[in-house]
Amino acid sequence: MRVRGVLLLPAITLATLSVSCPRPASEPAATSPAPAPAAAVTAPLAATAPAVAAPAPSAATVEDAAPPSAEAAMAPGALAMAPGALAAAPGGDPLALPALPPELVDDGSDKLPEIDPPPATSPTAAEEEVHELASIARETWVFAEPRWTSRRIGYLRAGAVVARRPQPSGRTSCAEGWYRIEPNGYVCIGASATLNIHDLAVEASSRRPVRRFASPALPVVGGEAAPATTQPGETPVAAAETGETALAAAQTGETALAATQPGETALAAAQPGETALAAAQTGETALAATQPGETAPAATQAGANTPAATQAGANTSAATQAGANAPAAARAGDATTLLGGLPYTYVMSRSPTPLLYARLPDEDEQRGAEPDLAAHLLRAATAARAPDFVAPPPPDATPSVLLYGRPAPGLAGDRRSPGALVLGRARTRSGFALLSTFDHDGRRFGLTTDLTVLPLDRTRVIRPSAFAGLALPEGVTLPVAFARRRHAARLVPGERGGVTRAPLRFREAIPLSGASRRVGGIDYLEARDGSLVRADEVVRVDPLPRTPAWAVRGRKWIDVSIDKQSLVAYEGARPVYVTLVSTGADGLGDPKTTRSTIQGLFRIHTKHVTVTMDGDEEEEDPFDFRDVPFVQYFTEGFAFHAAYWHDDFGTPRSHGCVNLSPLDAAWLFEWTTPEVPAEWHGALSLRKGTLVSIRP
């Protein structure tokens, strides 16, 4: 079934819109036992490509302007529709276009006005005092100018603390003042933002989502590991120095080591601010970097007794907090979250779905609110002994905002009864992101990003997909093959003309030489290391049949093939990353009437670190996925995003969006434009977003 929603934009009013991808959903307004949606929606559904903002209103209009309404808040950025945004002829081959359509050409409209000059303060004075403001809402909008009618350029999320100018830049319709923040834009202090960075909502939401992860290592090529790459100008995350190798995430039951030199140990060397990528799948081996020359176990079998965490999302003493100095890990109290590409620890609800508590309930309150509690806990204890059980991360300390029976503070706009215990119940097939987990009265609870308290024994902890694509440094290019069968193998030439069979991991990436041969009546493709893989056991991603007109040096763009279920990131004509994706479940169907991915040429215009997506309860496939990671909208309701609820990348199965594995989605999010500043949760662009080509 289709997902439908109504969207009002500041510039135009749209009729009911049919969307091919799960729509951005309202966050839960927990006011009663039945969950109720809040008014604001966090991502645009209908802006096919943002157009230039309307002319600024007169001074009188500005003075009388009011804060944006709930309807206006549904579309970040005050974006108008661009009538020619689909001039790339969806359904055709965008690569055949002789030039970039004029609707997608950068016209300079993203340039921000220079209202406030840089502060004329000495470096010494600047170092003495840092002025900050904090978000206390799901969306605290950042405007290009200090007025409500200005263009929106992004937003902060509750708990974010950003540097600001000491004095407001104006008070137009904002009594407490508009403040210039870093790196740019203006925030109104009031309902959604505060100068009190110790506000309870800020404290409760202080844990920030992890955005950067160590890049997967390249496979062995010609007996040596190919160099790993990150962003231009960055130090490669996956080290290949003597005595070290980079960690490559492996499939369940496999060893998560990418060998460089024989006999070397794999280390997950993370850059400052990044999470050390130690695979934590059941049965895998992974090592996390500590001090130079040292290694520390980071994952083993679920439930094994190790100094570090066992499950993805668990805390480990072998690394540091995101943003800390990774090589300084192994000090007491240092920890990092092994999230496998996810910005938080995620859980999915079981049936019956869990209650959402306003505070930590005592034992009597739990029995009163959950009549089946005794029987449920017996079933949960049995399920915890199952081989595929994923344990929650080791418990954190109980959040201070929940101590002494206090209710969790609501975010701005939440309407919570002061004495409420239960705020609602999770919807069918729902997923949640957790800020922390902690023990209380013999049960494990989690604090969600909505600041509700969730009993984790009524959920299952997500084990993120270990699949990731392949970074292509200089000298390694297409074609690349991915093993599409679970028991595929390659033929490795040996001495005296003999060959041996070496197993391939499911979806393992194999750089190809481009040559092929027929052996025993079977077609084989030659890998760059000289081995052979059966053509019918792999998906082959080839160079483009033609170089598109927009593939100029330095320009980033993305090519998605629905037939191949592949994505290739390009810089000019050079491919820099290749992976498998999941596009719409209905293949090449009509995206207006089926679950198919739209075809054509577009630009990424809105990016969210996370955003909630849901479907209608009356649909045959209802869902409510909170904090879908690394969402990048490029037209209408179509977006790139990570999927934490499946691991079928390489197979069509989405509602129309392009699903990526968490590691791939995290990489792509940091690579594309518009850039999302470090403490922001979303950013919007008019014409500078990365180009996207989607074709059969």
N, C-alpha and C positions, 0 to 999 in steps of 0.2 A: 504494500500500500504506500501511498504518497504521504509525505509530511507537508503540512500546510501551515502557513502563518500569515499574520497581517503586520505590515510594517508601514510606519509613517516617517517620511523623511522631512527635514525642515524645508526643502525646496519644493517638493512635490508630494502628493498623496497617492499611494499605490493601492490598487485593489488587492483583494485576497490573492496571494501569490503561492504557486505550487513550486516546491523546492525539491531538488533531487538529492540533497545531502541532509543528514539530520540537522534540524534548525538549531541555532543558538537558543538556549533555553533560559527562562527566568530562573533566578536562584530561589531557594525555598524561603518563604516568609513564614516563619514558624510561629503561628499565633494560636493554633488550636490543634486538637488531635489529628485533624485531617490536614495534609500539606497543602499550602496555598502558594501560588506563584507570586513573585514580586512583580513590580511594574516594569522594571528596566530589563532590556535585552542587550547583551554585550557585543553583538557583532552584526554588521549589515547583511541583509539577505538579498537585497535587490540592486545594489549599486554595481552595475556591470563593470564600470570603470569610472572612478571618480573624475568629475569634471572640475573646471576652475571654479573656485568659490564665487558667490555673488558679490557685487560691489558692496563696500562697507556702508552701513546706514548712516544717516545724518547724526550729528552730535546729539540732537534732541532724542532721537530714537535710541541711541546708545544709553543715554542717561535713564530712559524709562524701561530699558530692557530688563526682563526678569530671568531668573535661572531657568535653564532648559526644562521643559516639561518631561513627564515620563515618556510621552510619545517621541519627543525629540531625542531623549536619551537612548532610544532604541537603535539609533543610527549614529555611531561615533563619527565625528568629523564634519557634520553638516554637509554631507556629500550629495551633489546632484547627479542625476543619471546622465551619462554621455550617450546621446542617441546613436552615435556611430561606433560604439565600443565593440560591437560584434562584427565589424566590417571585415574581419578575417575569415568570414564565411564558415561558421560552424558546420561540420560535416564534411568539409573539403580538406585538402592537404595544405596546412598553413605554410609548409616549407616551399610550396610553389609560388607564393606571393612574390612579385618582383621587387617590392619594397615594404618597409614597415608602414602599416596603415597610419594615416595622419592622426587618427584618434588616439594612437598609442605612442606617439612621439613626445618626448619630454619637451614641454613648452616653458619650463622655468617656473611653473605655478607652485612648485613645492618650496620655493625660496621663502624664508621667513622674514618678516619686516624687522628692521633694526630700530627698535624702539628705545631700549635701554643700552647706553654704551657700557663697556666693561667698567667695573668699579675702580675708581681712582684711589686705591688703597695700597699701602706698601705690603710686600710679602710678609714682613714681620707682623703687621697688624692682622693680616688675613690668617696667619697661623695661630694667633692668640685665641680667636673665638670662631667657631663654626656655627652658622645659623642653619636650622633645619625645620622642615615641616613634615607631617606624616599623614598618610591616608587612613581613614576610618570607615571606608565604604568599599563595596565591591568594585565600583568604578569612581575614581576621582579624576575628572577630565582635565587634560592639559590643553590650553588654548594657545593659538599663535599670538594673540594679542590680549591685553587685560580687559576683556569684555565678553559677555555671554554670546554675542552674535558673531564672534570671531570663529575662524576655522579651528576645529579640533585636530590636534596632531598626535594624540595618544592619551593614555590614562595610567594612573597608579592603582594598586590594589591595597586593601587593608593591610597594615603592617609595614608598608614601604616607607622608608625615611629618606628624604632627599635634601641636598643642600639648597639653600635659598638665599636671596639677597636680604640684607638686614632690614630694609624698609620696604613697605608696599609700593607698587608702581601705580597705584590708583585704587579707588574705591567705587567705581561705577557699578551700581546695583550689587555691591558686595561690601557690606558694612565693615567687615573685619579686614578687608584688603585683598588685593591681587598681588601675589608674590611671584617674582621671576625665579624659576628653579633651574637646576642643572640637568641636562646640558642646555636646554632651551625651553621656552614656553612659560605659561602663567597658570597659576592655580588660585582659586578663590578659597579663602579660609572661611569655614562655615559648616554647613551640614555634612560635607564629605571629607573635609581636611581640617587639621588642627595644628597649632604651633606647639601643643603639648605632646612631645614625643613619648611621654610616659603614660599616655591614655591607656585604659585597660584594654580597649579593642586593639590598640597598637601592640601592647605587650602580648596579648593572646595570639596575635597573627604574626609575631616577629620572625618566625621561621620562613625564609624565602625559598621559592622554588629553585631547584638546581637546573641550570640551563646548559652548561658546558660539560662535555664528557670526553674522555680520551678517545681518539680515533682508532678504529680497528686497524690492526696491522695487515699489510699485504702478505699474500701467501709466498711461500718459497719459490723463487724463480731461478733456475739454473744453479741450484745449490746454495744460494744466498737469499736472504730476505730482501725484497725490494724496499727502498726507502719509504717511510711513512710521511704523510703530509698533513698539514693543518691549514690554517688560513695564511695568506701571503704575509710574510714578515714575522710569523710566529715560529717558535721552536717546535719541531716535530714532537708530538705527544708520544708516539710509539717509538721508543728508542731502539737503535740498532747498534749501540756501542759494544765494544768488546766486553764480554761478560754479562751483557744484558740483552733482553729481547722484549718486544712489546706484547701485551696481552691481546689475544684474539678470542672473542667470545665464541664458544663452541656449543653444539647441540647437547641436549640432555644425555648424560652418560659418556660424553667425550671429554678429553682433556683440553682445557682451555689455555693452551700454550701455542704461540706461534714461534717456531724455532728459527733462529737466524744462523748461528754456528752450532755445529753438533755439540751436545753436552752442555749447552748454556741454559741458564734459568730464566724463565719469563717473569718480567716485572711489569707492574702497571704504574708507569711513571706519569703522573699527572702534572699539568701546569698549574701555577698558582691560580686559584679560583675555579679549578676544574675538579671533577670527582675522579678518583682513581678507578679505572674500569676493571674491577676484579669480578669475573663471572662467578655467580653464586647459584648456578643450577644444580639440582640434585645429581650427585655423582661426578661433578666436575672438579677439577683441580685448578686453583687460582692462587696467585701470589700477589701481595700488595707491597709496593715499595716502601721501605722504611729509611734507615740511614744508608748511605753509600756502602755497598758491599754486604748489606744485610737483606734478609728476606723474612717475610712474616706471612703465615698462612691466613688467607682471607675467606675461604669457604670450603666446606666439606659436606658430608652427608647431613641431611636435615636432622637436627637433634644431636649431632656429634659434639663432643666436648672440645672446643677450640678457643683460643684467646680472642678470635675474631668472629664476626657474625656469620651465620650460615646461610640465611635466606637473603634474596634480593630485597633491598630496602632495610636491611638490618644495620645496626651501628657496629663499627669495628674500631679497635684501638690502633689499627695499623695504618691509619690515614688521618687526615685532618678534616676539619669542617670545611664545607665549600667556601672558597674565598681565602682559606688559610694557606700557609706555605706547605705544600704537599711533602717535600722531602723531609720536613721536620716531624713527620708522623712518628708514632710509637711513643710519644711522650704521654704521661698520665693525663687522662681527661680528653685527649685529642680523639676525634672520631669523625668518620665520614659515612655517608649513606650510599650503599651499593645499590643503585637504583636501576641499572641497566638501561639508561636512556630516559627514564621517567623523572619528572620534576619533583614528585612526592612519592610516598608509599601509597599504593592504591588497593582498595578492596572492592569486591562485588558482593551484593546482597544475596543471601540464601532465601529459601522459602520456608516458613513465612518471613516476610521482610522485617528488618529490625526497626524498633522504635528509635526516634530521635529525641534524646533527652536534653533538657535545658541545663541540667546540672548532674553531678554524680549522685545516683540514687542509692539509698542504703538498702540493706537486704529486704526489709519489709516492703519498701517502695518498689523494688524490683519484682517481688512476688505479686504485688497488687497490680502492677502495670503489665506483667507478663505471666498470665495464668498457667501457661504450659512450661514454666521455667525449669522445674525439676526434671521433667522428661527431656526437655531440650538439652540441658547440660549433660545428661547421660549420652544422648546422641552425639553431641559435640565432642565428648571425650573419646567415643569410639571412632569418630571421623579423624581425630588427631593422630590415631595410630595407623591410618591408611598410608601406603607407600607414596602416594602423590600429594600428601598433605604439605602445605606450605605454612610454616610457622610464622606468626607475626614477628616483627623485629623485637629485639630485647627492649624491655620497658624503659621509658624515660621517667624522669621524676614527674609527679603529678603537677600539671600546670598550676602556677600560683594563683591564677584567677579562679580556679575551681576549688581551692582549699576552703575548709570550714563551711562546706555546704553552700558556697556562693554559686549563683548561676553564671554561666558563661556570658560575657558581655555581648550584646547584639551589635551587628554592624549597622552603620547609618541606614535608616530606612526600614529596618526590621521592627515589627510590632510584636513584642513579646510581653505576655502578662507577667508581672513581677513574681507571682507565686507559682507560675507554671512549672510542672515537672516534665511533661511530655509535650513536645512541640509538633509532633506529627509522626508519620510512618513512611519509611522509604518506599518508593514506587517499585513496581515489578521491573526486574532486570535493571537494577541501578548500580552505578559505580561511584565511589567516593575517594577523594584525595585526603590524606591524613597529615596534619601538622605534627602530631605526636601520638604515641601510644603509652599507656600506663596502667598499672594494676590498682584495683579497688575492690575490696570485699571479696577477694578470690576470683575476680573476673578481670579480663583485659578489656579496656575501653580505648577508643581513639577520639581525638578532637579533630573534626573535619574543618576544611577551609571555610565553611559557613558558620563555624563556631557552634556546632551542635556536638553532643556527646553520643558516641555510637558504640554499642556492645559488639566487640569483634567476633565473638563466638557465633554470631548470626550472620557472619560474612565469610568470604574466603579471600585470603591475601593473594594478590596478583603476582605471579611469577612472570616478569617481562620476557618478551621474545629475545633470544640471544642472537637473532639474525641481524646482520648489518651488511651493507653494500661494500663497495671497493673504491678507495681513493686512488686516483690515477696520477702519479707524479710524472714529471718529464721523463720521457723514454718508455712509458707504459701507456698504451692507448687501446682503443677498441680494435678488433672485436674482443668481447669477454663473454664467457659462458657461465651459467649457473646450473649446478646439478639439480634436476627436477625430480629425481627418483631417490628414495631413501636408501637403496642398496646399490647405487651406481658405483662404478670403479673406473680407474684409468689404467692404461697399459704403459708400464715404465720400461723403456729399452734397457737391457742389461748387457753384460759382456758376451762376446761371441754370438751376437745376434739374437739372444734370447730376450724374452719379456717377462715381467712379473706383473701381477695385478695388485694395485693399491686402492683401498677404498676411498670414496669421496663422501664427505659429509653432505647431508641434505642441504641444498641451496649454496654449497660452497662455490665461491667465485674462482674461475680459471681464466687468466689472461691467455688469449690465443695468438698464434703466429699468423693466422689467416690461411694456412695451408690445410689441405684435407687429403685423405687417402682411403682406399678401400682395402680392408683386410678380411679375408675369409667371407666375402660377400656382404660385409657390414661396413657402413660409412663411418669414418672416424675423423675427428678434428684434432689438429695438432696444437698442443699447448706451447707456451713460450719456453717451458723447460724441456721440451722435446717429448713429453709423454703424450699419449693419445686418449681421447675421450669419445665415447660413442655419441654420434650426432643425435640419436633419438633419446638419449638420456639427459640432455641438457637443453636449456633455453639459450640461444645465441643472440647477443646484442651486438649488432654490426654498426660500422660507421654510417653516417647519413648518406643517402643516395645523392644528395646535392647539398651544397653549403648555402644556407638561407642568406638573404640579403642583409639581415640584421646581425649576422655573426661577425661583427667587427672586433678588432683587437680590444680587449679589456671589458667588453660588455658581457655581463652575466645573463644567461638564459637557461631555461629548462625544457627538455624535450621528453614528452610522455607518449609511449606507444601502448594503446589499448590491447592490440593483438599480442604483443610481447609481454604485457604487464611489466614494463620496464620504465625506468626514469634515468635520464642522463643529464647531469649538470654540466654546462659548458661555460668557458670563458673565451669569448670569440669563437673560433673554430675548434678549439682544443677541449676535449672532454676531460673533466677533472674528477667526476664521481659517477658511479653507475650502481644501480640497485634494482630490486624487484619491488613492485607495489601491488596494491589491490584496488582496481577501479570499480566502477558500477557493476552490480551483479548481472545486469541485463546486457552487458557487452556493448554492441554498437547500436543499440536501440535509440529511440527518440528520448532525449533527456527530459522532455516536458511531460511525457506520459509513462515513462518506465524508469527503473533504477539504473540509469546509464549515465556515464560521464560525458559532459558536454565537450565538443570538439571545436577547435579554433585557436586563435592567437589572443592572449590576454596579458594583463599585468597584475602582479600581486599588489593589492591596495590596502589590505588590513591584516595585521599580524597580532595574535594573542599568544602569550606564553601558555595560558590555558583558558578554555571557555567551556561552558556547559552546553550540551546538546541533548535534546530529547525528542521523543515521538509521542503521538497521541495515544491515550490508553485504549481507544477503540480500534487502533490499528492492529493488524495481525502480528506485528512484530514490535510491541511497545518497548521502550527503553528510556532510561534517564541516566546519561553518562555525565557525571560532574567532572569538571576540570579536564576536558579532553586536551591533551598536550600539543603544543607547538602547531597552532592552527594558523593557516595562511590563506585568506580568501583571495580569489582572483576574478570571479564573476558570480553575480547572483549569490546563491547559497553554496557554491562549489569552492572547495578548499583542499589544500594539502593538510593532513594532520596525522599524528601518531594514533594508532589503535592499540589500546591496552587490553581489549576484550577478545582479541583473536590473534592467531599466529599463522595465518594463511597467506602471507605475502607471496605474490606470484600467481594468485588465483583471484578472479573477479568476485567480489562479495560485498561491496559497499552500497550505500544508498545513492551514490553518485559522486561522492568526494573521492580523492586519491588518498588511500590509506597507506601509511608507511610504518615500518617498525620504529619503536621508540628511539633507537640509536640513530637511524637514518633521519628521522624527523628532527631530532635535536641538531644534527649536523646541518641539515638543509635550512633550518630556522636561523642559525647563526650566519649562514653563508649569503642568504638573500637580502634584498632590500624591500621595504624600508627597514632600517636598523631599529631595534628596540633597545633603548638605553638600559644600562645594567639594572637599575632599580625600578624601571617601568614594567608594566604588565602588558601593554599593547602600544602599537604605533600605527599611524595611518599615512598614506601617501596619495598624492594626486596623480602624478605622472612619472615618478621615479622608481616605482616598484619593478622588481625583476620580471622579465618577459617569460611567458609560459606558452609553449606550443603543445597542444594535445591533438593527436592524430590517430588514425587506425593503426 
